[in-house]
Structure formats: structure tokens, C-alpha cells
């Protein structure tokens, strides 16, 4: 019982610190609007495997960028991939990379694209085909790269909970909680669905070498950028919506995959999440069993999380169009206990496996530089 009292105290302090740190990120989301006149030649590499809901619309949004010197290259692993026909109907430039060996298929496609279609580009940009880009995305992504101390310009994903189904809503809320880890600091990470590097930085950081044997393209870039001492800049204007529904199975597969990748590539962050989430969950639910006034701990933790969620939602609304935002703001704001339980499941599940399935391919993550592909 004494341990539970102690954990309740720690959880309240932890919640206050999280809110204060979140406020700094929220300020960044609201106010950071870089502008620049630099318009380098850019090539965008977009790996594809299969088609998601709204695939053709997403692809068209990449092709329709309001940017003067832009080439877009889509890379698949097979001519028979379902993505090939819609890509060619849109007159997109498609490369066939073949199956990967000893690294993730996405990473393999990106390496193939860089090695075969870099051309005279001054900047390499990377994106995903399951998100939808505003026309000014590329201009916004380029703006931070004018600074010499910046290695990577990045955005992040925002899941649009269109249907109101509980798993789709929880995926949106779970993913949104990560947004406030990004801000005006040196702990940012690159997100492969919307990131760019100057070509000379890409070469100097030896990203191709970093990708060799890797499953995660963006974590490998993040590790290389941090070692270089240069900054990863999160531009809130490059927060990109992803549309589509998901099932409970999809939710748990996606969230657990992200946490397992974090455990392999960034164990310090994984352990921090394990400790903080477990303290929150034990204190939140355990305080209800304590005598008065300790059930107020549950209410206090709920209020701290709800305030942070509300302020984050309001900040994100300054950079996203209304269709990408949840229609039920109250449910989004009050979902913290449920998303915390999903996080707890992800963390516990990731302790006991190194295996994931991603785009119908099974992998074992041995280390950040060693990936085993299993035959289907």
C-alpha cells in the first residue's frame, strides 16, 4: 500500500512535468512558421507496397506540389504490386527495386531510388504514400534547410479519425500524443513520411551505410543526425494527415510495431516510456482503491492529461485543415486513460518479441543494423 501512495505522488509530479514540457511543444506548433526564398532542385522518393484507402488521391497530392523544381520517384518491389497500375495511370515515374534481403523493404526501395534516380538534385526528400500532402508541403519542408546547422527538416503524421469507430479514434489519439515530443529542442526525431536533407548532408552522414541492414529508415536518419551534432527541425506546417479507418487488429499491430522499433533503435526512450506509462496506469487505477482523498489523484491525473490534450488539439488546428481533425473534441480530450492502456499493452508486448509484420512481410529485428526477413 505504501508503494501505491508513493507511485501516486510520483505520477502527479510526472503529470505536471509532462504538461509543462507539452506546453513548450504546443507553443512551437502555434508559432514556428519558417519562411525562405531558397528553391533548390528536389527529388522526392516515395516507396510503395500495396494500396491504402485514398491511394490515388494521396499520390496526386505529391505530384501536385506548388514547387518549381521537383521530381517525384515512386519505388515498388515488384511489377505485380497493386500500386503499379494506379501509379502509371497518373503518369508517375515508377522504379522497380526488387525484393529486399537483410533490410526492410521500405529501406531497400529508398536505397534503390537514391542510387538510380538522384540525378542533379540538391535536396533529397522522402514521403509515404498513405498520407495526403497540401500543395505547399514541399515549400514548407525546404524552409528550415536554409540554416547550416540543420541536418533534417521533418514533419509528422496526424491520423484523421473520420468514421468515429473506437479503434480509429484511439489510433489518432495514440499517435497524437507523440506530436508533443517534437518541438524547439535537440531531441527531435525524423519521420520518414515527410523529411528532407541536403544531398551533401545525406552523403556526409553516410545515410546509405546507415540504412544497410536497417528496418527503420527514419530512426537510422535520426541516429546519424544526432551523432553529427546538427539539428533535426520539426516544422508544424509539415504535419500531414493520414485518412482511413482501422480495426482493433490494425490498431494493435501499428502501435506495437512503433514501440518495438523504438525498443531496438532507441532503448533509452523505450525505458522512459515503460516507467512513466506504468506509473501513470498503476496510480490512475490504483488510487481508486485507496481511502479518501486519494481517488482525487485519479481525477488530478485525468485533468492534467485532458488539459494537455485540449491544448495540443487547439494548436494542431492552426496547421491542419478541418477534415483532418476529430469531430468529437471532447472524446479526444478525455481519451488519455484508454491510450495509456494501449501504450502499456504495446510496451509489455514489445518486451517479449523482436518479430513484426509490416506490409505483409515478416521481420525479426536483431539490432539497428541487422534485420532478418522471413519467407512468407
SULZIHU-V151377 format. One record per helix or strand of 3 or more residues. SS is the DSSP state (H for helix, E for strand). FROM is the first residue (numbers start at 1). TO is the last residue. Records with the same first field share a line. If there is no record, write none. Layout:
SS = FROM-TO, FROM-TO
This chain:
H = 2-31, 55-63, 83-89, 105-117, 137-146, 166-179, 199-204, 207-211, 217-228, 248-265, 267-289, 295-316, 322-324, 329-333, 336-351
E = 42-47, 70-76, 93-96, 123-128, 150-159, 194-198, 231-242, 355-358, 361-367, 370-374
